[in-house]
Amino acid sequence: MQQWLFDFASVYPIRVLDPYDLKIDSAKEWYTKFLQELMAKVTHQMTFGDAIILREAEGYQVEYIISWNKKHFLSRTTIKVLNPEEFLTIWKPQ
């Protein structure tokens, strides 16, 4: 359990990303910008958790958001939103 919590990437073959833009500002400046961006999304009827996911996805310019709840993201982003089953039909391992 400790390895899963503190070294997730060694348990699963994934790359864990830092919060977007973390290294460019002071902690206070980054956190202020982070909260402003989240609030802009939350005021458009997104949950706080979904707003965090969408902020990071847009910041990193990902190709897809994979979610069991596609409706939480549809019409709120230009990123393609797929459920896991849809993603697996197009995913080609490298």
N, CA, C and O atoms as a GROMACS GRO file, in nm:
protein
  376
    1MET      N    1   0.082  -0.119   0.000
    1MET     CA    2   0.000   0.000   0.000
    1MET      C    3   0.087   0.126   0.000
    1MET      O    4   0.057   0.223  -0.070
    2GLN      N    5   0.194   0.125   0.078
    2GLN     CA    6   0.282   0.241   0.085
    2GLN      C    7   0.346   0.269  -0.052
    2GLN      O    8   0.358   0.385  -0.093
    3GLN      N    9   0.386   0.164  -0.122
    3GLN     CA   10   0.446   0.182  -0.254
    3GLN      C   11   0.343   0.242  -0.350
    3GLN      O   12   0.376   0.328  -0.431
    4TRP      N   13   0.219   0.196  -0.341
    4TRP     CA   14   0.113   0.247  -0.427
    4TRP      C   15   0.090   0.396  -0.401
    4TRP      O   16   0.068   0.472  -0.495
    5LEU      N   17   0.095   0.437  -0.274
    5LEU     CA   18   0.070   0.577  -0.240
    5LEU      C   19   0.186   0.669  -0.275
    5LEU      O   20   0.165   0.781  -0.321
    6PHE      N   21   0.309   0.622  -0.253
    6PHE     CA   22   0.424   0.710  -0.266
    6PHE      C   23   0.507   0.688  -0.392
    6PHE      O   24   0.591   0.772  -0.426
    7ASP      N   25   0.487   0.578  -0.462
    7ASP     CA   26   0.563   0.549  -0.583
    7ASP      C   27   0.475   0.478  -0.685
    7ASP      O   28   0.507   0.370  -0.733
    8PHE      N   29   0.362   0.543  -0.716
    8PHE     CA   30   0.259   0.485  -0.802
    8PHE      C   31   0.314   0.437  -0.936
    8PHE      O   32   0.274   0.332  -0.986
    9ALA      N   33   0.406   0.513  -0.993
    9ALA     CA   34   0.461   0.479  -1.125
    9ALA      C   35   0.543   0.351  -1.124
    9ALA      O   36   0.562   0.291  -1.230
   10SER      N   37   0.591   0.307  -1.009
   10SER     CA   38   0.664   0.180  -1.005
   10SER      C   39   0.568   0.061  -0.996
   10SER      O   40   0.608  -0.052  -1.023
   11VAL      N   41   0.444   0.086  -0.959
   11VAL     CA   42   0.344  -0.020  -0.949
   11VAL      C   43   0.275  -0.040  -1.084
   11VAL      O   44   0.246  -0.152  -1.125
   12TYR      N   45   0.248   0.071  -1.154
   12TYR     CA   46   0.180   0.067  -1.283
   12TYR      C   47   0.270   0.129  -1.390
   12TYR      O   48   0.344   0.223  -1.361
   13PRO      N   49   0.266   0.077  -1.512
   13PRO     CA   50   0.353   0.129  -1.618
   13PRO      C   51   0.298   0.260  -1.676
   13PRO      O   52   0.252   0.264  -1.791
   14ILE      N   53   0.303   0.366  -1.598
   14ILE     CA   54   0.252   0.495  -1.641
   14ILE      C   55   0.352   0.605  -1.608
   14ILE      O   56   0.448   0.584  -1.534
   15ARG      N   57   0.328   0.720  -1.664
   15ARG     CA   58   0.408   0.838  -1.630
   15ARG      C   59   0.319   0.931  -1.548
   15ARG      O   60   0.211   0.970  -1.594
   16VAL      N   61   0.363   0.966  -1.430
   16VAL     CA   62   0.287   1.056  -1.344
   16VAL      C   63   0.333   1.199  -1.371
   16VAL      O   64   0.451   1.230  -1.360
   17LEU      N   65   0.239   1.285  -1.407
   17LEU     CA   66   0.271   1.423  -1.441
   17LEU      C   67   0.259   1.513  -1.319
   17LEU      O   68   0.171   1.495  -1.235
   18ASP      N   69   0.347   1.610  -1.310
   18ASP     CA   70   0.334   1.714  -1.208
   18ASP      C   71   0.219   1.805  -1.248
   18ASP      O   72   0.182   1.809  -1.366
   19PRO      N   73   0.162   1.879  -1.154
   19PRO     CA   74   0.061   1.978  -1.192
   19PRO      C   75   0.119   2.072  -1.299
   19PRO      O   76   0.235   2.112  -1.290
   20TYR      N   77   0.038   2.106  -1.398
   20TYR     CA   78   0.083   2.187  -1.510
   20TYR      C   79   0.132   2.323  -1.461
   20TYR      O   80   0.070   2.385  -1.374
   21ASP      N   81   0.242   2.370  -1.517
   21ASP     CA   82   0.303   2.500  -1.489
   21ASP      C   83   0.364   2.511  -1.350
   21ASP      O   84   0.396   2.622  -1.306
   22LEU      N   85   0.380   2.403  -1.281
   22LEU     CA   86   0.429   2.406  -1.143
   22LEU      C   87   0.564   2.473  -1.130
   22LEU      O   88   0.591   2.539  -1.029
   23LYS      N   89   0.650   2.458  -1.228
   23LYS     CA   90   0.788   2.503  -1.215
   23LYS      C   91   0.812   2.647  -1.261
   23LYS      O   92   0.924   2.696  -1.251
   24ILE      N   93   0.709   2.714  -1.311
   24ILE     CA   94   0.736   2.846  -1.369
   24ILE      C   95   0.712   2.964  -1.275
   24ILE      O   96   0.757   3.074  -1.304
   25ASP      N   97   0.643   2.944  -1.164
   25ASP     CA   98   0.610   3.054  -1.074
   25ASP      C   99   0.652   3.021  -0.932
   25ASP      O  100   0.690   2.908  -0.901
   26SER      N  101   0.645   3.121  -0.847
   26SER     CA  102   0.660   3.092  -0.705
   26SER      C  103   0.538   3.011  -0.662
   26SER      O  104   0.438   3.010  -0.733
   27ALA      N  105   0.546   2.944  -0.551
   27ALA     CA  106   0.435   2.862  -0.504
   27ALA      C  107   0.307   2.945  -0.491
   27ALA      O  108   0.199   2.900  -0.529
   28LYS      N  109   0.319   3.064  -0.437
   28LYS     CA  110   0.201   3.149  -0.417
   28LYS      C  111   0.141   3.190  -0.551
   28LYS      O  112   0.019   3.184  -0.569
   29GLU      N  113   0.226   3.232  -0.646
   29GLU     CA  114   0.177   3.272  -0.778
   29GLU      C  115   0.112   3.154  -0.850
   29GLU      O  116   0.005   3.167  -0.909
   30TRP      N  117   0.178   3.037  -0.843
   30TRP     CA  118   0.123   2.919  -0.909
   30TRP      C  119  -0.012   2.882  -0.848
   30TRP      O  120  -0.108   2.855  -0.921
   31TYR      N  121  -0.020   2.881  -0.716
   31TYR     CA  122  -0.144   2.840  -0.649
   31TYR      C  123  -0.258   2.938  -0.678
   31TYR      O  124  -0.372   2.896  -0.697
   32THR      N  125  -0.227   3.066  -0.683
   32THR     CA  126  -0.329   3.166  -0.716
   32THR      C  127  -0.382   3.143  -0.857
   32THR      O  128  -0.503   3.143  -0.880
   33LYS      N  129  -0.291   3.123  -0.952
   33LYS     CA  130  -0.330   3.097  -1.091
   33LYS      C  131  -0.410   2.967  -1.101
   33LYS      O  132  -0.511   2.961  -1.171
   34PHE      N  133  -0.365   2.864  -1.031
   34PHE     CA  134  -0.432   2.734  -1.029
   34PHE      C  135  -0.577   2.750  -0.981
   34PHE      O  136  -0.669   2.701  -1.046
   35LEU      N  137  -0.596   2.819  -0.870
   35LEU     CA  138  -0.731   2.837  -0.815
   35LEU      C  139  -0.818   2.922  -0.908
   35LEU      O  140  -0.937   2.893  -0.923
   36GLN      N  141  -0.762   3.025  -0.969
   36GLN     CA  142  -0.838   3.108  -1.062
   36GLN      C  143  -0.886   3.025  -1.182
   36GLN      O  144  -1.001   3.037  -1.224
   37GLU      N  145  -0.798   2.941  -1.234
   37GLU     CA  146  -0.835   2.857  -1.348
   37GLU      C  147  -0.941   2.755  -1.308
   37GLU      O  148  -1.033   2.728  -1.385
   38LEU      N  149  -0.929   2.699  -1.189
   38LEU     CA  150  -1.030   2.603  -1.142
   38LEU      C  151  -1.165   2.671  -1.122
   38LEU      O  152  -1.268   2.617  -1.163
   39MET      N  153  -1.164   2.787  -1.061
   39MET     CA  154  -1.290   2.857  -1.035
   39MET      C  155  -1.360   2.895  -1.165
   39MET      O  156  -1.483   2.895  -1.171
   40ALA      N  157  -1.283   2.928  -1.268
   40ALA     CA  158  -1.343   2.958  -1.398
   40ALA      C  159  -1.419   2.837  -1.451
   40ALA      O  160  -1.524   2.852  -1.514
   41LYS      N  161  -1.368   2.718  -1.425
   41LYS     CA  162  -1.435   2.596  -1.470
   41LYS      C  163  -1.552   2.560  -1.379
   41LYS      O  164  -1.658   2.521  -1.427
   42VAL      N  165  -1.533   2.574  -1.249
   42VAL     CA  166  -1.638   2.540  -1.152
   42VAL      C  167  -1.760   2.631  -1.171
   42VAL      O  168  -1.873   2.586  -1.155
   43THR      N  169  -1.738   2.757  -1.205
   43THR     CA  170  -1.851   2.848  -1.226
   43THR      C  171  -1.932   2.810  -1.351
   43THR      O  172  -2.043   2.859  -1.370
   44HIS      N  173  -1.876   2.724  -1.434
   44HIS     CA  174  -1.950   2.671  -1.549
   44HIS      C  175  -2.004   2.531  -1.518
   44HIS      O  176  -2.013   2.445  -1.605
   45GLN      N  177  -2.039   2.511  -1.393
   45GLN     CA  178  -2.105   2.390  -1.343
   45GLN      C  179  -2.022   2.263  -1.358
   45GLN      O  180  -2.073   2.160  -1.401
   46MET      N  181  -1.896   2.272  -1.324
   46MET     CA  182  -1.810   2.153  -1.315
   46MET      C  183  -1.782   2.128  -1.168
   46MET      O  184  -1.776   2.222  -1.088
   47THR      N  185  -1.763   2.002  -1.133
   47THR     CA  186  -1.719   1.972  -0.997
   47THR      C  187  -1.573   2.013  -0.983
   47THR      O  188  -1.502   2.025  -1.083
   48PHE      N  189  -1.530   2.033  -0.861
   48PHE     CA  190  -1.391   2.072  -0.836
   48PHE      C  191  -1.295   1.966  -0.890
   48PHE      O  192  -1.194   2.000  -0.953
   49GLY      N  193  -1.326   1.838  -0.866
   49GLY     CA  194  -1.240   1.730  -0.914
   49GLY      C  195  -1.231   1.725  -1.066
   49GLY      O  196  -1.122   1.709  -1.121
   50ASP      N  197  -1.344   1.739  -1.134
   50ASP     CA  198  -1.344   1.740  -1.280
   50ASP      C  199  -1.269   1.862  -1.333
   50ASP      O  200  -1.200   1.854  -1.435
   51ALA      N  201  -1.282   1.975  -1.265
   51ALA     CA  202  -1.211   2.096  -1.306
   51ALA      C  203  -1.060   2.077  -1.298
   51ALA      O  204  -0.986   2.124  -1.385
   52ILE      N  205  -1.013   2.007  -1.195
   52ILE     CA  206  -0.870   1.979  -1.183
   52ILE      C  207  -0.823   1.892  -1.300
   52ILE      O  208  -0.721   1.921  -1.362
   53ILE      N  209  -0.899   1.787  -1.328
   53ILE     CA  210  -0.862   1.696  -1.438
   53ILE      C  211  -0.860   1.772  -1.570
   53ILE      O  212  -0.766   1.757  -1.649
   54LEU      N  213  -0.962   1.853  -1.595
   54LEU     CA  214  -0.968   1.926  -1.721
   54LEU      C  215  -0.856   2.030  -1.732
   54LEU      O  216  -0.799   2.047  -1.840
   55ARG      N  217  -0.824   2.098  -1.624
   55ARG     CA  218  -0.715   2.196  -1.625
   55ARG      C  219  -0.584   2.129  -1.665
   55ARG      O  220  -0.510   2.181  -1.749
   56GLU      N  221  -0.556   2.015  -1.604
   56GLU     CA  222  -0.430   1.945  -1.633
   56GLU      C  223  -0.430   1.893  -1.777
   56GLU      O  224  -0.330   1.904  -1.847
   57ALA      N  225  -0.542   1.836  -1.820
   57ALA     CA  226  -0.550   1.782  -1.956
   57ALA      C  227  -0.529   1.893  -2.060
   57ALA      O  228  -0.456   1.874  -2.157
   58GLU      N  229  -0.592   2.008  -2.038
   58GLU     CA  230  -0.574   2.119  -2.132
   58GLU      C  231  -0.433   2.176  -2.125
   58GLU      O  232  -0.374   2.210  -2.228
   59GLY      N  233  -0.378   2.186  -2.006
   59GLY     CA  234  -0.242   2.238  -1.991
   59GLY      C  235  -0.140   2.152  -2.062
   59GLY      O  236  -0.048   2.203  -2.127
   60TYR      N  237  -0.155   2.022  -2.049
   60TYR     CA  238  -0.062   1.929  -2.114
   60TYR      C  239  -0.100   1.898  -2.258
   60TYR      O  240  -0.030   1.823  -2.327
   61GLN      N  241  -0.209   1.956  -2.304
   61GLN     CA  242  -0.257   1.937  -2.441
   61GLN      C  243  -0.268   1.789  -2.478
   61GLN      O  244  -0.216   1.744  -2.580
   62VAL      N  245  -0.338   1.715  -2.392
   62VAL     CA  246  -0.355   1.572  -2.417
   62VAL      C  247  -0.448   1.549  -2.535
   62VAL      O  248  -0.526   1.636  -2.573
   63GLU      N  249  -0.438   1.432  -2.591
   63GLU     CA  250  -0.521   1.397  -2.706
   63GLU      C  251  -0.661   1.352  -2.663
   63GLU      O  252  -0.759   1.378  -2.732
   64TYR      N  253  -0.668   1.284  -2.548
   64TYR     CA  254  -0.795   1.230  -2.500
   64TYR      C  255  -0.810   1.248  -2.350
   64TYR      O  256  -0.711   1.252  -2.276
   65ILE      N  257  -0.934   1.259  -2.306
   65ILE     CA  258  -0.970   1.242  -2.165
   65ILE      C  259  -1.049   1.113  -2.161
   65ILE      O  260  -1.148   1.098  -2.234
   66ILE      N  261  -1.008   1.020  -2.077
   66ILE     CA  262  -1.079   0.893  -2.061
   66ILE      C  263  -1.154   0.899  -1.930
   66ILE      O  264  -1.095   0.918  -1.824
   67SER      N  265  -1.286   0.884  -1.938
   67SER     CA  266  -1.370   0.898  -1.818
   67SER      C  267  -1.491   0.806  -1.829
   67SER      O  268  -1.548   0.788  -1.936
   68TRP      N  269  -1.530   0.750  -1.715
   68TRP     CA  270  -1.656   0.674  -1.710
   68TRP      C  271  -1.774   0.770  -1.722
   68TRP      O  272  -1.884   0.727  -1.757
   69ASN      N  273  -1.753   0.896  -1.694
   69ASN     CA  274  -1.860   0.997  -1.697
   69ASN      C  275  -1.830   1.102  -1.803
   69ASN      O  276  -1.798   1.217  -1.770
   70LYS      N  277  -1.841   1.064  -1.929
   70LYS     CA  278  -1.810   1.155  -2.040
   70LYS      C  279  -1.889   1.285  -2.032
   70LYS      O  280  -1.838   1.392  -2.066
   71LYS      N  281  -2.013   1.276  -1.986
   71LYS     CA  282  -2.098   1.395  -1.983
   71LYS      C  283  -2.041   1.506  -1.895
   71LYS      O  284  -2.077   1.623  -1.911
   72HIS      N  285  -1.953   1.470  -1.802
   72HIS     CA  286  -1.892   1.571  -1.715
   72HIS      C  287  -1.797   1.662  -1.792
   72HIS      O  288  -1.767   1.773  -1.747
   73PHE      N  289  -1.750   1.617  -1.909
   73PHE     CA  290  -1.651   1.693  -1.985
   73PHE      C  291  -1.700   1.740  -2.121
   73PHE      O  292  -1.650   1.839  -2.175
   74LEU      N  293  -1.798   1.670  -2.177
   74LEU     CA  294  -1.848   1.707  -2.310
   74LEU      C  295  -1.900   1.850  -2.309
   74LEU      O  296  -1.960   1.894  -2.211
   75SER      N  297  -1.877   1.920  -2.414
   75SER     CA  298  -1.915   2.061  -2.436
   75SER      C  299  -1.842   2.157  -2.342
   75SER      O  300  -1.876   2.275  -2.334
   76ARG      N  301  -1.741   2.107  -2.272
   76ARG     CA  302  -1.660   2.195  -2.186
   76ARG      C  303  -1.515   2.202  -2.232
   76ARG      O  304  -1.434   2.275  -2.174
   77THR      N  305  -1.482   2.127  -2.336
   77THR     CA  306  -1.345   2.123  -2.385
   77THR      C  307  -1.343   2.081  -2.531
   77THR      O  308  -1.439   2.022  -2.582
   78THR      N  309  -1.234   2.112  -2.598
   78THR     CA  310  -1.216   2.067  -2.736
   78THR      C  311  -1.143   1.933  -2.740
   78THR      O  312  -1.128   1.873  -2.847
   79ILE      N  313  -1.097   1.885  -2.625
   79ILE     CA  314  -1.029   1.755  -2.617
   79ILE      C  315  -1.132   1.645  -2.637
   79ILE      O  316  -1.243   1.653  -2.585
   80LYS      N  317  -1.094   1.541  -2.713
   80LYS     CA  318  -1.183   1.426  -2.730
   80LYS      C  319  -1.204   1.357  -2.596
   80LYS      O  320  -1.108   1.332  -2.523
   81VAL      N  321  -1.330   1.325  -2.565
   81VAL     CA  322  -1.363   1.258  -2.440
   81VAL      C  323  -1.418   1.120  -2.474
   81VAL      O  324  -1.516   1.108  -2.548
   82LEU      N  325  -1.354   1.017  -2.420
   82LEU     CA  326  -1.393   0.879  -2.447
   82LEU      C  327  -1.413   0.805  -2.315
   82LEU      O  328  -1.352   0.839  -2.214
   83ASN      N  329  -1.499   0.702  -2.319
   83ASN     CA  330  -1.503   0.613  -2.203
   83ASN      C  331  -1.395   0.507  -2.224
   83ASN      O  332  -1.343   0.495  -2.334
   84PRO      N  333  -1.360   0.430  -2.121
   84PRO     CA  334  -1.251   0.333  -2.136
   84PRO      C  335  -1.272   0.234  -2.250
   84PRO      O  336  -1.177   0.200  -2.321
   85GLU      N  337  -1.394   0.188  -2.268
   85GLU     CA  338  -1.422   0.092  -2.376
   85GLU      C  339  -1.394   0.154  -2.513
   85GLU      O  340  -1.334   0.090  -2.599
   86GLU      N  341  -1.436   0.277  -2.533
   86GLU     CA  342  -1.411   0.346  -2.660
   86GLU      C  343  -1.261   0.366  -2.682
   86GLU      O  344  -1.211   0.347  -2.793
   87PHE      N  345  -1.191   0.403  -2.577
   87PHE     CA  346  -1.047   0.424  -2.589
   87PHE      C  347  -0.976   0.295  -2.628
   87PHE      O  348  -0.887   0.298  -2.713
   88LEU      N  349  -1.014   0.184  -2.568
   88LEU     CA  350  -0.947   0.057  -2.598
   88LEU      C  351  -0.968   0.012  -2.742
   88LEU      O  352  -0.887  -0.065  -2.795
   89THR      N  353  -1.074   0.058  -2.807
   89THR     CA  354  -1.096   0.021  -2.947
   89THR      C  355  -1.001   0.095  -3.041
   89THR      O  356  -0.977   0.050  -3.153
   90ILE      N  357  -0.946   0.208  -2.996
   90ILE     CA  358  -0.856   0.285  -3.083
   90ILE      C  359  -0.711   0.282  -3.036
   90ILE      O  360  -0.622   0.321  -3.112
   91TRP      N  361  -0.686   0.238  -2.915
   91TRP     CA  362  -0.552   0.240  -2.857
   91TRP      C  363  -0.463   0.136  -2.921
   91TRP      O  364  -0.502   0.020  -2.937
   92LYS      N  365  -0.344   0.178  -2.958
   92LYS     CA  366  -0.244   0.086  -3.014
   92LYS      C  367  -0.119   0.096  -2.928
   92LYS      O  368  -0.049   0.197  -2.932
   93PRO      N  369  -0.090  -0.009  -2.851
   93PRO     CA  370   0.030  -0.005  -2.765
   93PRO      C  371   0.156   0.016  -2.848
   93PRO      O  372   0.167  -0.033  -2.960
   94GLN      N  373   0.249   0.089  -2.790
   94GLN     CA  374   0.375   0.116  -2.862
   94GLN      C  375   0.478   0.013  -2.827
   94GLN      O  376   0.590   0.019  -2.878
   0.00000   0.00000   0.00000
